[in-house]
Amino acid sequence: MEEKILKMIINYVLGVYEDDKKSIESCIEVNTLFINMMKNEETKLDRLLDGFPKTHPVSVLYSEIRDREDLLQLLEKSKEIFEKTDVDNECLKSFEDDKDVEEMCKKLFK
């Protein structure tokens, strides 16, 4: 389930941020935002992520995890993974497709 959270956050950054902001640091910022939204009012995150088209990877992944009671714990764990990674901060700028996201998730779990 942690891998789905990582993918969702990476896809969020890829879908929303300008090229110069597509970084691991941005993933940490988004992850922190999601955690704060969950702690403040659980439905805030729903409203934010429901703005994506139903077929967008963020919507697809979120629909698979949104009913889980431990979403906050998963978000906190994913933040730790992003913070502890040794991959290049700027690596997301070169991503072209879902295969790149999959490979990044594998690297993050090493």
N, CA, C and O atoms as a MOPAC input file, in Angstrom:
PM7 MOZYME 1SCF
protein

 N      0.82900 1    -1.19300 1     0.00000 1
 C      0.00000 1     0.00000 1     0.00000 1
 C      0.87400 1     1.25800 1     0.00000 1
 O      0.49700 1     2.27300 1    -0.58700 1
 N      2.03600 1     1.19500 1     0.65400 1
 C      2.93400 1     2.35400 1     0.66400 1
 C      3.36100 1     2.72700 1    -0.74700 1
 O      3.52600 1     3.90300 1    -1.07000 1
 N      3.53600 1     1.71000 1    -1.58100 1
 C      3.96000 1     1.97800 1    -2.95500 1
 C      2.88900 1     2.78400 1    -3.69600 1
 O      3.22500 1     3.65600 1    -4.49800 1
 N      1.62500 1     2.51000 1    -3.44500 1
 C      0.54100 1     3.26800 1    -4.08200 1
 C      0.57000 1     4.72500 1    -3.63300 1
 O      0.32600 1     5.62900 1    -4.43200 1
 N      0.86400 1     4.94800 1    -2.36800 1
 C      0.95800 1     6.32400 1    -1.85700 1
 C      2.11300 1     7.05300 1    -2.54800 1
 O      1.96000 1     8.19500 1    -2.98100 1
 N      3.26400 1     6.39300 1    -2.64900 1
 C      4.41800 1     6.99600 1    -3.31200 1
 C      4.09000 1     7.34200 1    -4.76500 1
 O      4.39400 1     8.43900 1    -5.23500 1
 N      3.47000 1     6.40200 1    -5.46400 1
 C      3.09200 1     6.63900 1    -6.85800 1
 C      2.12000 1     7.80800 1    -6.96500 1
 O      2.25300 1     8.65800 1    -7.84500 1
 N      1.14700 1     7.84200 1    -6.06700 1
 C      0.15000 1     8.90800 1    -6.09400 1
 C      0.81800 1    10.27300 1    -5.92000 1
 O      0.50500 1    11.22000 1    -6.64200 1
 N      1.72800 1    10.36500 1    -4.97200 1
 C      2.40000 1    11.64000 1    -4.70600 1
 C      3.29200 1    12.03500 1    -5.88000 1
 O      3.29600 1    13.19400 1    -6.29400 1
 N      4.03900 1    11.08900 1    -6.41200 1
 C      4.89100 1    11.39000 1    -7.57000 1
 C      4.03000 1    11.85100 1    -8.74700 1
 O      4.35800 1    12.83700 1    -9.40600 1
 N      2.94500 1    11.15100 1    -9.00900 1
 C      2.05700 1    11.53600 1   -10.10700 1
 C      1.40600 1    12.88900 1    -9.86200 1
 O      1.15900 1    13.63800 1   -10.80700 1
 N      1.12700 1    13.20700 1    -8.61000 1
 C      0.57700 1    14.52200 1    -8.27600 1
 C      1.59000 1    15.60900 1    -8.65000 1
 O      1.24300 1    16.59200 1    -9.30600 1
 N      2.83000 1    15.42300 1    -8.23200 1
 C      3.88500 1    16.40000 1    -8.54200 1
 C      4.07000 1    16.51200 1   -10.05200 1
 O      4.20300 1    17.61800 1   -10.57700 1
 N      4.08100 1    15.39300 1   -10.74800 1
 C      4.25600 1    15.42000 1   -12.20100 1
 C      3.08500 1    16.10300 1   -12.90300 1
 O      3.26700 1    16.75900 1   -13.92900 1
 N      1.88300 1    15.94700 1   -12.34800 1
 C      0.70600 1    16.50600 1   -12.97700 1
 C      0.42800 1    17.95700 1   -12.65900 1
 O     -0.23700 1    18.64200 1   -13.43500 1
 N      0.92800 1    18.44400 1   -11.52100 1
 C      0.57000 1    19.78400 1   -11.05800 1
 C      1.72300 1    20.77500 1   -11.14500 1
 O      1.51100 1    21.94600 1   -11.46000 1
 N      2.91600 1    20.32600 1   -10.87400 1
 C      4.05600 1    21.23800 1   -10.77200 1
 C      4.67800 1    21.53200 1   -12.13500 1
 O      4.65500 1    20.70000 1   -13.04100 1
 N      5.23300 1    22.73600 1   -12.25500 1
 C      6.01200 1    23.11700 1   -13.43300 1
 C      7.29700 1    22.27900 1   -13.45300 1
 O      7.71900 1    21.76000 1   -12.41900 1
 N      7.91200 1    22.15200 1   -14.62600 1
 C      9.09700 1    21.30800 1   -14.77900 1
 C     10.20700 1    21.62300 1   -13.77900 1
 O     10.86100 1    20.70900 1   -13.27800 1
 N     10.42400 1    22.89300 1   -13.48600 1
 C     11.51400 1    23.25300 1   -12.58600 1
 C     11.22900 1    22.88800 1   -11.13200 1
 O     12.13000 1    22.96300 1   -10.29700 1
 N      9.99500 1    22.49300 1   -10.81200 1
 C      9.63200 1    22.11800 1    -9.44000 1
 C      9.38100 1    20.62100 1    -9.29100 1
 O      8.99900 1    20.16800 1    -8.21200 1
 N      9.58500 1    19.85300 1   -10.34300 1
 C      9.37500 1    18.40600 1   -10.29400 1
 C     10.59800 1    17.76400 1    -9.65000 1
 O     11.58800 1    17.46300 1   -10.31700 1
 N     10.50800 1    17.56200 1    -8.33700 1
 C     11.65400 1    17.05500 1    -7.57800 1
 C     11.18800 1    16.22500 1    -6.39500 1
 O     10.00800 1    16.21100 1    -6.04600 1
 N     12.13600 1    15.54100 1    -5.79100 1
 C     11.85000 1    14.77900 1    -4.57800 1
 C     11.43800 1    15.74600 1    -3.47200 1
 O     10.56600 1    15.42500 1    -2.66500 1
 N     12.04800 1    16.91100 1    -3.42700 1
 C     11.68700 1    17.92500 1    -2.42900 1
 C     10.21400 1    18.32000 1    -2.57600 1
 O      9.52400 1    18.51000 1    -1.57500 1
 N      9.74100 1    18.44100 1    -3.78900 1
 C      8.32900 1    18.75100 1    -4.00900 1
 C      7.44000 1    17.59700 1    -3.54100 1
 O      6.34100 1    17.82600 1    -3.03400 1
 N      7.90800 1    16.37000 1    -3.70800 1
 C      7.15900 1    15.20500 1    -3.21800 1
 C      7.01700 1    15.28100 1    -1.69700 1
 O      5.95500 1    14.97900 1    -1.15300 1
 N      8.07600 1    15.67900 1    -1.02200 1
 C      8.03800 1    15.82500 1     0.43800 1
 C      7.05700 1    16.92100 1     0.82700 1
 O      6.28600 1    16.75900 1     1.77300 1
 N      7.08200 1    18.04000 1     0.10100 1
 C      6.15100 1    19.14000 1     0.39000 1
 C      4.69800 1    18.70400 1     0.19600 1
 O      3.84500 1    19.00400 1     1.03000 1
 N      4.41400 1    17.99700 1    -0.90100 1
 C      3.05600 1    17.51700 1    -1.17400 1
 C      2.64600 1    16.50600 1    -0.11300 1
 O      1.52000 1    16.53800 1     0.38200 1
 N      3.55200 1    15.62300 1     0.22700 1
 C      3.28400 1    14.61900 1     1.25700 1
 C      2.92200 1    15.29700 1     2.57700 1
 O      1.96700 1    14.89600 1     3.24300 1
 N      3.67900 1    16.31700 1     2.95200 1
 C      3.41000 1    17.07300 1     4.17800 1
 C      2.05200 1    17.76400 1     4.09500 1
 O      1.30100 1    17.77800 1     5.07000 1
 N      1.74000 1    18.33200 1     2.94200 1
 C      0.44200 1    18.96900 1     2.73200 1
 C     -0.69100 1    17.95900 1     2.93400 1
 O     -1.67100 1    18.25200 1     3.61900 1
 N     -0.55800 1    16.78500 1     2.34300 1
 C     -1.59000 1    15.75600 1     2.47900 1
 C     -1.76200 1    15.34600 1     3.93700 1
 O     -2.88800 1    15.16900 1     4.40200 1
 N     -0.66000 1    15.19500 1     4.65700 1
 C     -0.72700 1    14.83200 1     6.08100 1
 C     -1.46400 1    15.91100 1     6.85300 1
 O     -2.35400 1    15.61200 1     7.64900 1
 N     -1.09600 1    17.16700 1     6.62100 1
 C     -1.74700 1    18.27100 1     7.32900 1
 C     -3.23000 1    18.36200 1     7.00200 1
 O     -4.04400 1    18.66000 1     7.87600 1
 N     -3.57800 1    18.10900 1     5.76000 1
 C     -4.98600 1    18.12800 1     5.37700 1
 C     -5.75700 1    17.02100 1     6.09400 1
 O     -6.87400 1    17.24000 1     6.56100 1
 N     -5.16300 1    15.84300 1     6.17900 1
 C     -5.81600 1    14.71300 1     6.87000 1
 C     -5.99000 1    15.01800 1     8.35100 1
 O     -7.02900 1    14.70800 1     8.93400 1
 N     -4.98500 1    15.61900 1     8.95200 1
 C     -5.06100 1    15.92900 1    10.38500 1
 C     -6.06600 1    17.03600 1    10.66100 1
 O     -6.75000 1    17.01400 1    11.68400 1
 N     -6.15800 1    18.00200 1     9.75700 1
 C     -7.05500 1    19.13700 1     9.93500 1
 C     -8.50000 1    18.72600 1     9.71000 1
 O     -9.35500 1    18.94800 1    10.56700 1
 N     -8.76600 1    18.13700 1     8.57800 1
 C    -10.11900 1    17.70100 1     8.22300 1
 C     -9.96600 1    16.65800 1     7.13200 1
 O     -9.54200 1    16.97400 1     6.02000 1
 N    -10.30200 1    15.44200 1     7.43900 1
 C    -10.05400 1    14.32700 1     6.53900 1
 C    -10.61800 1    14.54000 1     5.13400 1
 O    -10.02200 1    14.07400 1     4.16300 1
 N    -11.73500 1    15.22300 1     5.00400 1
 C    -12.36200 1    15.38800 1     3.69800 1
 C    -11.66400 1    16.43300 1     2.82500 1
 O    -11.94500 1    16.51000 1     1.62900 1
 N    -10.76700 1    17.23200 1     3.39000 1
 C    -10.04300 1    18.21900 1     2.57700 1
 C     -9.21700 1    17.53400 1     1.49400 1
 O     -9.16600 1    17.99700 1     0.35500 1
 N     -8.57800 1    16.43800 1     1.85500 1
 C     -7.76800 1    15.70900 1     0.88200 1
 C     -8.66800 1    15.13700 1    -0.20700 1
 O     -8.30400 1    15.15100 1    -1.38300 1
 N     -9.82500 1    14.63900 1     0.17000 1
 C    -10.78700 1    14.14200 1    -0.81800 1
 C    -11.12600 1    15.22900 1    -1.82400 1
 O    -11.09200 1    14.99700 1    -3.03300 1
 N    -11.44700 1    16.39800 1    -1.33100 1
 C    -11.84400 1    17.49900 1    -2.21900 1
 C    -10.70800 1    17.90700 1    -3.15100 1
 O    -10.94900 1    18.20800 1    -4.32000 1
 N     -9.47800 1    17.92100 1    -2.65300 1
 C     -8.33600 1    18.28200 1    -3.48400 1
 C     -8.11900 1    17.25600 1    -4.59200 1
 O     -7.98300 1    17.61900 1    -5.76000 1
 N     -8.08900 1    15.99700 1    -4.23300 1
 C     -7.74700 1    14.96100 1    -5.19600 1
 C     -8.91000 1    14.59100 1    -6.10600 1
 O     -8.69300 1    14.01500 1    -7.17300 1
 N    -10.12900 1    14.90500 1    -5.71300 1
 C    -11.28400 1    14.64400 1    -6.57900 1
 C    -11.31500 1    15.58500 1    -7.77900 1
 O    -12.10500 1    15.38000 1    -8.70100 1
 N    -10.47500 1    16.60300 1    -7.78100 1
 C    -10.39700 1    17.53300 1    -8.90400 1
 C     -9.69300 1    16.95100 1   -10.12200 1
 O     -9.78600 1    17.51200 1   -11.21400 1
 N     -8.99700 1    15.84500 1    -9.95100 1
 C     -8.31900 1    15.19800 1   -11.06700 1
 C     -9.32900 1    14.39000 1   -11.87600 1
 O    -10.29800 1    13.87700 1   -11.31600 1
 N     -9.11500 1    14.27000 1   -13.19200 1
 C     -9.98800 1    13.41300 1   -14.00200 1
 C     -9.96200 1    11.97500 1   -13.46200 1
 O     -8.94700 1    11.52300 1   -12.93400 1
 N    -11.05900 1    11.28200 1   -13.59700 1
 C    -11.18900 1     9.91600 1   -13.04300 1
 C    -10.12900 1     8.95100 1   -13.56800 1
 O     -9.78400 1     7.98600 1   -12.88600 1
 N     -9.61100 1     9.19600 1   -14.76700 1
 C     -8.61400 1     8.29500 1   -15.35400 1
 C     -7.17900 1     8.69900 1   -15.05400 1
 O     -6.25000 1     7.97400 1   -15.41200 1
 N     -6.97500 1     9.85200 1   -14.39900 1
 C     -5.62100 1    10.29600 1   -14.06100 1
 C     -5.05000 1     9.35600 1   -12.99700 1
 O     -5.78300 1     8.91100 1   -12.11400 1
 N     -3.74100 1     9.04700 1   -13.06900 1
 C     -3.13700 1     8.14000 1   -12.08500 1
 C     -3.38600 1     8.55000 1   -10.62600 1
 O     -3.53300 1     7.68100 1    -9.76700 1
 N     -3.43700 1     9.83600 1   -10.33600 1
 C     -3.69200 1    10.27600 1    -8.96200 1
 C     -5.08100 1     9.81300 1    -8.52100 1
 O     -5.23300 1     9.28400 1    -7.42000 1
 N     -6.08700 1    10.00500 1    -9.36100 1
 C     -7.44800 1     9.59900 1    -9.01900 1
 C     -7.57500 1     8.09000 1    -8.89400 1
 O     -8.21500 1     7.58600 1    -7.97100 1
 N     -6.96500 1     7.37700 1    -9.82400 1
 C     -7.03600 1     5.91700 1    -9.80200 1
 C     -6.41200 1     5.38200 1    -8.51500 1
 O     -7.01600 1     4.55500 1    -7.83200 1
 N     -5.21600 1     5.84700 1    -8.18300 1
 C     -4.53000 1     5.36600 1    -6.97800 1
 C     -5.27200 1     5.77900 1    -5.71500 1
 O     -5.40100 1     4.98500 1    -4.78300 1
 N     -5.75800 1     7.00800 1    -5.67600 1
 C     -6.46300 1     7.47300 1    -4.48200 1
 C     -7.75400 1     6.70300 1    -4.26900 1
 O     -8.13000 1     6.43600 1    -3.12800 1
 N     -8.43600 1     6.34300 1    -5.34000 1
 C     -9.67100 1     5.57300 1    -5.19200 1
 C     -9.39700 1     4.19100 1    -4.61900 1
 O    -10.26700 1     3.59700 1    -3.98100 1
 N     -8.20400 1     3.68000 1    -4.84000 1
 C     -7.82900 1     2.36800 1    -4.31000 1
 C     -7.46100 1     2.42300 1    -2.83300 1
 O     -7.49600 1     1.39600 1    -2.15500 1
 N     -7.10900 1     3.59800 1    -2.32200 1
 C     -6.63400 1     3.67700 1    -0.92800 1
 C     -7.48900 1     4.56600 1    -0.03700 1
 O     -7.31100 1     4.54200 1     1.18100 1
 N     -8.39200 1     5.33400 1    -0.58200 1
 C     -9.09600 1     6.35800 1     0.19400 1
 C     -9.93700 1     5.79100 1     1.33300 1
 O    -10.17400 1     6.49500 1     2.31400 1
 N    -10.38900 1     4.56000 1     1.23800 1
 C    -11.23100 1     4.00500 1     2.28700 1
 C    -10.43700 1     3.39400 1     3.44600 1
 O    -11.01400 1     2.93400 1     4.43200 1
 N     -9.15600 1     3.39600 1     3.32000 1
 C     -8.32600 1     2.76700 1     4.35500 1
 C     -8.23200 1     3.65000 1     5.58900 1
 O     -8.00900 1     4.85800 1     5.49800 1
 N     -8.40500 1     3.02300 1     6.73400 1
 C     -8.35500 1     3.74500 1     8.00900 1
 C     -6.96000 1     4.25100 1     8.32700 1
 O     -6.79700 1     5.23300 1     9.05000 1
 N     -5.96700 1     3.58500 1     7.79100 1
 C     -4.59100 1     3.93700 1     8.13600 1
 C     -3.93400 1     4.84400 1     7.08900 1
 O     -2.71000 1     4.83200 1     6.95200 1
 N     -4.71800 1     5.62300 1     6.35700 1
 C     -4.17200 1     6.50600 1     5.33000 1
 C     -3.15900 1     7.48500 1     5.91500 1
 O     -2.11300 1     7.72600 1     5.31200 1
 N     -3.45200 1     8.03900 1     7.06100 1
 C     -2.52700 1     8.98200 1     7.68700 1
 C     -1.19000 1     8.31200 1     7.99800 1
 O     -0.13500 1     8.90000 1     7.76300 1
 N     -1.22600 1     7.10800 1     8.51700 1
 C      0.02100 1     6.38100 1     8.80900 1
 C      0.79500 1     6.09400 1     7.52800 1
 O      2.02200 1     6.19500 1     7.50700 1
 N      0.08900 1     5.74000 1     6.46600 1
 C      0.74700 1     5.48300 1     5.18600 1
 C      1.39600 1     6.74600 1     4.64500 1
 O      2.49800 1     6.69400 1     4.09800 1
 N      0.72500 1     7.87300 1     4.79300 1
 C      1.29800 1     9.14200 1     4.34900 1
 C      2.54600 1     9.50300 1     5.15100 1
 O      3.53100 1     9.98500 1     4.59200 1
 N      2.50100 1     9.27000 1     6.44800 1
 C      3.67200 1     9.55900 1     7.28300 1
 C      4.84100 1     8.65100 1     6.91900 1
 O      5.99000 1     9.09200 1     6.89700 1
 N      4.55200 1     7.39600 1     6.63700 1
 C      5.60800 1     6.45800 1     6.24800 1
 C      6.20200 1     6.84900 1     4.89700 1
 O      7.41700 1     6.78000 1     4.71100 1
 N      5.35500 1     7.25700 1     3.95600 1
 C      5.86200 1     7.64500 1     2.64800 1
 C      6.72700 1     8.89700 1     2.74800 1
 O      7.71000 1     9.03200 1     2.01900 1
 N      6.37300 1     9.80200 1     3.63600 1
 C      7.19200 1    11.00500 1     3.83100 1
 C      8.59000 1    10.61600 1     4.30700 1
 O      9.58700 1    11.16600 1     3.84000 1
 N      8.65500 1     9.67200 1     5.22900 1
 C      9.95400 1     9.18900 1     5.71000 1
 C     10.76400 1     8.58600 1     4.56900 1
 O     11.97200 1     8.80600 1     4.47500 1
 N     10.10000 1     7.82800 1     3.70700 1
 C     10.79600 1     7.20500 1     2.57500 1
 C     11.37300 1     8.27800 1     1.65700 1
 O     12.53100 1     8.19000 1     1.24900 1
 N     10.56800 1     9.29000 1     1.33000 1
 C     11.07100 1    10.37900 1     0.48100 1
 C     12.23600 1    11.10800 1     1.14900 1
 O     13.22000 1    11.44000 1     0.48700 1
 N     12.13200 1    11.35800 1     2.44700 1
 C     13.17700 1    12.09800 1     3.15900 1
 C     14.48700 1    11.33100 1     3.25100 1
 O     15.56100 1    11.93200 1     3.25900 1
 N     14.40500 1    10.01700 1     3.31800 1
 C     15.60700 1     9.20400 1     3.50800 1
 C     16.24200 1     8.72800 1     2.20400 1
 O     17.30800 1     8.11300 1     2.22600 1
 N     15.60900 1     8.99900 1     1.09000 1
 C     16.13200 1     8.49200 1    -0.18000 1
 C     17.43100 1     9.18500 1    -0.57500 1
 O     17.69600 1    10.32800 1    -0.20200 1
 N     18.21800 1     8.45800 1    -1.33300 1
 C     19.46200 1     9.03900 1    -1.82900 1
 C     19.41900 1     9.24000 1    -3.34500 1
 O     20.45500 1     9.45100 1    -3.97600 1
 N     18.20800 1     9.17200 1    -3.93100 1
 C     18.09000 1     9.43200 1    -5.36900 1
 C     18.22600 1    10.92800 1    -5.62700 1
 O     17.99700 1    11.75400 1    -4.74300 1
 N     18.59900 1    11.24800 1    -6.84200 1
 C     18.79600 1    12.63600 1    -7.24500 1
 C     17.50300 1    13.42900 1    -7.06400 1
 O     16.44500 1    13.01600 1    -7.53800 1
 N     17.59000 1    14.54500 1    -6.38900 1
 C     16.43100 1    15.39400 1    -6.11600 1
 C     15.72800 1    15.83900 1    -7.39500 1
 O     14.50800 1    16.00400 1    -7.40400 1
 N     16.47200 1    16.03200 1    -8.45500 1
 C     15.93700 1    16.56700 1    -9.70800 1
 C     15.47400 1    15.47700 1   -10.68100 1
 O     15.10100 1    15.78900 1   -11.81200 1
 N     15.48900 1    14.22700 1   -10.27100 1
 C     15.25300 1    13.11300 1   -11.18600 1
 C     13.86900 1    13.11900 1   -11.83300 1
 O     13.72600 1    12.60000 1   -12.94000 1
 N     12.86400 1    13.67400 1   -11.20100 1
 C     11.50400 1    13.64000 1   -11.74300 1
 C     11.36400 1    14.47400 1   -13.01400 1
 O     10.43200 1    14.26300 1   -13.79000 1
 N     12.26100 1    15.39900 1   -13.23100 1
 C     12.18300 1    16.28200 1   -14.39700 1
 C     12.29900 1    15.51400 1   -15.71300 1
 O     11.81400 1    15.97300 1   -16.74700 1
 N     12.93400 1    14.35900 1   -15.67100 1
 C     13.13800 1    13.58900 1   -16.90000 1
 C     12.09200 1    12.48800 1   -17.10400 1
 O     12.18900 1    11.72600 1   -18.06600 1
 N     11.10700 1    12.39100 1   -16.22900 1
 C     10.10500 1    11.33400 1   -16.33600 1
 C      9.23300 1    11.54000 1   -17.56700 1
 O      8.79800 1    12.65300 1   -17.86300 1
 N      8.98600 1    10.43300 1   -18.28300 1
 C      8.18000 1    10.50000 1   -19.49000 1
 C      6.88900 1     9.69700 1   -19.40700 1
 O      5.91100 1    10.03200 1   -20.07600 1
 N      6.87100 1     8.63400 1   -18.58900 1
 C      5.67000 1     7.79700 1   -18.52900 1
 C      5.58300 1     7.05300 1   -17.20100 1
 O      6.40700 1     7.24700 1   -16.30700 1
 N      4.57100 1     6.20200 1   -17.09000 1
 C      4.33300 1     5.45400 1   -15.85600 1
 C      5.47500 1     4.50600 1   -15.51600 1
 O      5.69400 1     4.19500 1   -14.34500 1
 N      6.19700 1     4.04900 1   -16.51700 1
 C      7.33000 1     3.15200 1   -16.28300 1
 C      8.38600 1     3.85200 1   -15.43000 1
 O      8.98900 1     3.23300 1   -14.55300 1
 N      8.60700 1     5.13600 1   -15.68700 1
 C      9.56100 1     5.90700 1   -14.89000 1
 C      9.11200 1     5.99900 1   -13.43200 1
 O      9.93700 1     5.91600 1   -12.52200 1
 N      7.81500 1     6.17000 1   -13.21100 1
 C      7.26900 1     6.23200 1   -11.85400 1
 C      7.46600 1     4.88600 1   -11.15800 1
 O      7.86900 1     4.83800 1    -9.99500 1
 N      7.18500 1     3.80100 1   -11.86300 1
 C      7.36900 1     2.45200 1   -11.31000 1
 C      8.82200 1     2.22400 1   -10.88900 1
 O      9.08800 1     1.73300 1    -9.79200 1
 N      9.75200 1     2.58300 1   -11.76500 1
 C     11.17500 1     2.40000 1   -11.46200 1
 C     11.59700 1     3.24600 1   -10.26200 1
 O     12.38900 1     2.79800 1    -9.43300 1
 N     11.06900 1     4.46500 1   -10.16900 1
 C     11.40200 1     5.32300 1    -9.02100 1
 C     10.91800 1     4.69000 1    -7.72900 1
 O     11.63400 1     4.70300 1    -6.72800 1
 N      9.72600 1     4.14100 1    -7.73600 1
 C      9.19000 1     3.51900 1    -6.51300 1
 C     10.06700 1     2.35900 1    -6.06400 1
 O     10.28100 1     2.16200 1    -4.86800 1
 N     10.56500 1     1.60300 1    -7.01200 1
 C     11.47900 1     0.49300 1    -6.68200 1
 C     12.73800 1     1.02800 1    -6.02300 1
 O     13.21900 1     0.46000 1    -5.04200 1
 N     13.27700 1     2.12500 1    -6.56000 1
 C     14.48000 1     2.72500 1    -5.97800 1
 C     14.21000 1     3.25700 1    -4.57100 1
 O     15.05900 1     3.15200 1    -3.68700 1
 N     13.04400 1     3.81800 1    -4.37700 1
 C     12.70700 1     4.37900 1    -3.06100 1
 C     12.59100 1     3.29900 1    -1.99600 1
 O     12.85000 1     3.55800 1    -0.82100 1
 N     12.20500 1     2.09600 1    -2.39300 1
 C     12.06000 1     1.00800 1    -1.42800 1
 C     13.35000 1     0.26400 1    -1.14000 1
 O     13.37500 1    -0.60700 1    -0.27100 1
 N     14.41900 1     0.58800 1    -1.84800 1
 C     15.71200 1    -0.08600 1    -1.58900 1
 C     16.30500 1     0.32900 1    -0.28700 1
 O     17.38300 1    -0.14100 1     0.07900 1

